[in-house]
């Protein structure tokens, strides 16, 4: 999905993100997601959400889907997702 133009959004806090993250992922903390939708212009682009365990990324998926984004996937915990990408 990423190789086909999808993006990964890490919804953890900035501190969590800087302690380790997937290369080229975008950090938008869950609490700031709705105010930062201007970074996500293409509502049909594949968006993979991730966090520490998958709970916040599930919430992010719900928010994005409710805002009209059509191709959102909950990637779960970032470290598990990173290992799947390799």
C-alpha positions, -999 to 999 in steps of 0.1 A, spaced: 0 0 0 28 24 8 47 16 -24 14 25 -43 14 61 -28 -1 54 6 10 74 37 15 64 73 1 86 100 15 80 135 -10 94 159 12 91 190 24 122 209 54 141 195 76 127 223 66 91 216 71 97 179 107 110 183 116 81 206 111 58 175 89 58 144 85 44 109 107 62 83 87 88 63 57 85 85 38 117 94 32 125 131 -2 140 138 -12 133 174 -47 119 177 -59 150 196 -48 173 168 -60 151 139 -92 170 130 -74 204 131 -47 191 107 -68 175 79 -53 201 56 -22 179 54 -44 151 39 -59 166 8 -66 135 -12 -96 117 5 -91 86 -17 -54 82 -9 -45 52 12 -39 63 48 -24 38 73 -28 49 109 -5 36 137 2 43 173 18 24 202 -7 -5 204 -35 1 179 -61 17 201 -54 54 191 -49 44 155 -84 28 155 -98 61 168 -79 79 141 -94 56 115 -129 63 128 -123 100 127 -109 100 91 -136 77 78 -163 100 93 -146 130 76 -150 113 42 -116 96 38 -124 64 18 -92 43 21 -81 42 57 -65 12 73 -57 7 110 -20 -4 109 -20 -10 147 12 -6 167 40 12 149 67 -14 157 46 -43 144 37 -23 113 73 -14 107 83 -51 108 56 -59 82 69 -32 59 104 -48 58 
